[in-house]
């Protein structure tokens, strides 16, 4: 039953929610070639944890914003499988089993310190294709938002505009997609159920 005390949702917010929902579906549907949707989300979660120190340093963000310039392995912070499972609200065994499968595909490397998505994978043609598709979808969303007057003026860029900061945009999209996945899990109980339900809701 709808809460009668809740503030009414404006037409602008409904439009933003609709466009944002479809953007999430497109990103989740595109994924990363050769990986299942759940595997792709795990790669995003591990990679975002690996580069957390980088995201807090403006100079490093700018240095590693271009598609051909992933953060090198030596500045990637390993993350435990247990931490990844907790961040995605999934059973530890589910995360461990899928990360083990990703290791077999050369997507992840596990050491005593934890799991890392190596820079070598982030330079593969499959990852480049996924990043370019995601960046193109982000540009399309930006143009639609501007066309409908739904976007406030953007701040000055932090990147050299001579080259699109595709990798920097992918970091932001990964954050957005993982936050959206967390919202889905809070409603459905688990990520696998959410991945099944989302296309039906569309």
C-alpha positions as semicolon CSV with decimal commas, in nm:
position;residue;x (nm);y (nm);z (nm)
1;X;0,000;0,000;0,000
2;X;0,133;0,342;-0,089
3;X;0,237;0,562;0,203
4;X;-0,010;0,852;0,211
5;X;0,243;1,067;0,401
6;X;0,508;1,034;0,127
7;X;0,582;1,345;-0,074
8;X;0,435;1,335;-0,426
9;X;0,677;1,242;-0,702
10;X;0,719;1,518;-0,958
11;X;0,695;1,459;-1,332
12;X;1,064;1,554;-1,359
13;X;1,165;1,291;-1,102
14;X;0,954;1,028;-1,279
15;X;1,122;1,108;-1,608
16;X;1,467;1,092;-1,448
17;X;1,381;0,760;-1,283
18;X;1,257;0,616;-1,613
19;X;1,567;0,724;-1,804
20;X;1,799;0,610;-1,524
21;X;1,628;0,270;-1,502
22;X;1,665;0,212;-1,875
23;X;2,028;0,325;-1,860
24;X;2,097;0,065;-1,587
25;X;1,923;-0,206;-1,792
26;X;2,129;-0,119;-2,098
27;X;2,455;-0,125;-1,901
28;X;2,369;-0,454;-1,731
29;X;2,257;-0,604;-2,063
30;X;2,572;-0,503;-2,247
31;X;2,802;-0,627;-1,970
32;X;3,149;-0,744;-2,073
33;X;3,186;-0,980;-2,371
34;X;3,249;-1,336;-2,261
35;X;3,122;-1,281;-1,906
36;X;2,785;-1,356;-1,748
37;X;2,599;-1,058;-1,593
38;X;2,686;-1,169;-1,239
39;X;3,052;-1,216;-1,336
40;X;3,061;-0,869;-1,493
41;X;2,920;-0,713;-1,174
42;X;3,180;-0,897;-0,966
43;X;3,455;-0,764;-1,194
44;X;3,321;-0,411;-1,141
45;X;3,306;-0,460;-0,763
46;X;3,660;-0,599;-0,743
47;X;3,801;-0,334;-0,975
48;X;3,631;-0,048;-0,790
49;X;3,780;-0,175;-0,464
50;X;4,123;-0,212;-0,627
51;X;4,127;0,150;-0,745
52;X;3,964;0,310;-0,440
53;X;4,289;0,493;-0,346
54;X;4,317;0,627;-0,702
55;X;3,966;0,776;-0,695
56;X;4,060;0,995;-0,399
57;X;4,357;1,150;-0,582
58;X;4,264;1,403;-0,856
59;X;4,605;1,375;-1,022
60;X;4,582;0,995;-1,042
61;X;4,223;1,014;-1,168
62;X;4,333;1,241;-1,450
63;X;4,644;1,032;-1,528
64;X;4,436;0,716;-1,559
65;X;4,123;0,857;-1,719
66;X;4,193;0,756;-2,078
67;X;4,095;0,412;-2,206
68;X;4,454;0,312;-2,282
69;X;4,580;0,416;-1,937
70;X;4,450;0,181;-1,665
71;X;4,599;0,207;-1,318
72;X;4,906;-0,020;-1,301
73;X;4,898;-0,330;-1,082
74;X;5,138;-0,184;-0,826
75;X;4,887;0,081;-0,715
76;X;4,586;-0,153;-0,716
77;X;4,468;-0,247;-0,368
78;X;4,372;-0,617;-0,335
79;X;4,031;-0,691;-0,182
80;X;3,921;-1,005;0,002
81;X;3,654;-1,231;-0,143
82;X;3,461;-1,191;0,183
83;X;3,461;-0,812;0,145
84;X;3,337;-0,840;-0,215
85;X;3,061;-1,080;-0,108
86;X;2,955;-0,846;0,173
87;X;2,956;-0,539;-0,054
88;X;2,724;-0,718;-0,299
89;X;2,513;-0,888;-0,028
90;X;2,574;-1,230;-0,173
91;X;2,675;-1,557;-0,006
92;X;3,050;-1,598;0,036
93;X;3,050;-1,927;-0,155
94;X;2,871;-1,767;-0,452
95;X;3,133;-1,492;-0,470
96;X;3,422;-1,735;-0,422
97;X;3,296;-1,974;-0,691
98;X;3,243;-1,699;-0,946
99;X;3,575;-1,530;-0,872
100;X;3,746;-1,867;-0,914
101;X;3,579;-1,896;-1,257
102;X;3,701;-1,545;-1,342
103;X;4,054;-1,648;-1,248
104;X;4,028;-1,931;-1,500
105;X;3,938;-1,675;-1,767
106;X;4,233;-1,452;-1,678
107;X;4,005;-1,175;-1,553
108;X;4,109;-1,188;-1,186
109;X;4,423;-1,277;-0,995
110;X;4,409;-1,397;-0,634
111;X;4,704;-1,364;-0,398
112;X;4,742;-1,391;-0,020
113;X;4,655;-1,019;-0,003
114;X;4,328;-1,059;-0,194
115;X;4,176;-1,036;-0,542
116;X;4,284;-0,797;-0,817
117;X;4,157;-0,726;-1,166
118;X;4,494;-0,687;-1,342
119;X;4,567;-0,402;-1,578
120;X;4,635;-0,661;-1,850
121;X;4,265;-0,755;-1,858
122;X;4,164;-0,388;-1,869
123;X;4,365;-0,355;-2,191
124;X;4,195;-0,644;-2,374
125;X;3,975;-0,589;-2,682
126;X;3,670;-0,726;-2,497
127;X;3,708;-0,477;-2,214
128;X;3,776;-0,192;-2,458
129;X;3,455;-0,279;-2,644
130;X;3,252;-0,284;-2,320
131;X;3,402;0,047;-2,209
132;X;3,333;0,216;-2,543
133;X;2,974;0,091;-2,549
134;X;2,917;0,213;-2,195
135;X;3,069;0,551;-2,275
136;X;2,848;0,584;-2,584
137;X;2,539;0,500;-2,378
138;X;2,641;0,763;-2,124
139;X;2,674;1,023;-2,400
140;X;2,329;0,927;-2,530
141;X;2,182;0,967;-2,180
142;X;2,353;1,305;-2,145
143;X;2,207;1,426;-2,475
144;X;1,856;1,307;-2,382
145;X;1,876;1,474;-2,041
146;X;1,992;1,799;-2,202
147;X;1,720;1,782;-2,469
148;X;1,451;1,750;-2,199
149;X;1,600;2,018;-1,974
150;X;1,665;1,764;-1,696
151;X;2,034;1,833;-1,640
152;X;2,189;2,115;-1,442
153;X;2,499;2,286;-1,586
154;X;2,804;2,065;-1,541
155;X;3,117;2,181;-1,354
156;X;3,442;2,246;-1,537
157;X;3,611;1,921;-1,650
158;X;3,905;1,777;-1,459
159;X;4,043;1,602;-1,766
160;X;4,230;1,705;-2,076
161;X;3,947;1,735;-2,326
162;X;4,174;1,649;-2,619
163;X;4,100;1,283;-2,538
164;X;3,769;1,150;-2,401
165;X;3,815;1,024;-2,041
166;X;3,647;0,694;-2,124
167;X;3,803;0,503;-1,834
168;X;3,714;0,783;-1,592
169;X;3,353;0,764;-1,714
170;X;3,354;0,385;-1,675
171;X;3,455;0,424;-1,310
172;X;3,153;0,648;-1,249
173;X;2,919;0,416;-1,442
174;X;3,046;0,117;-1,244
175;X;2,971;0,299;-0,919
176;X;2,622;0,385;-1,044
177;X;2,552;0,030;-1,159
178;X;2,678;-0,123;-0,833
179;X;2,466;0,119;-0,627
180;X;2,167;0,029;-0,842
181;X;2,238;-0,342;-0,789
182;X;2,250;-0,282;-0,415
183;X;1,909;-0,112;-0,431
184;X;1,772;-0,410;-0,624
185;X;1,910;-0,655;-0,367
186;X;1,750;-0,457;-0,085
187;X;1,412;-0,513;-0,254
188;X;1,450;-0,867;-0,393
189;X;1,669;-1,030;-0,129
190;X;1,952;-1,142;-0,354
191;X;2,135;-1,029;-0,666
192;X;2,055;-1,331;-0,882
193;X;1,680;-1,280;-0,830
194;X;1,724;-0,912;-0,909
195;X;1,900;-0,987;-1,237
196;X;1,606;-1,209;-1,334
197;X;1,338;-0,958;-1,230
198;X;1,487;-0,641;-1,383
199;X;1,422;-0,731;-1,750
200;X;1,065;-0,831;-1,658
201;X;1,008;-0,491;-1,499
202;X;1,123;-0,323;-1,820
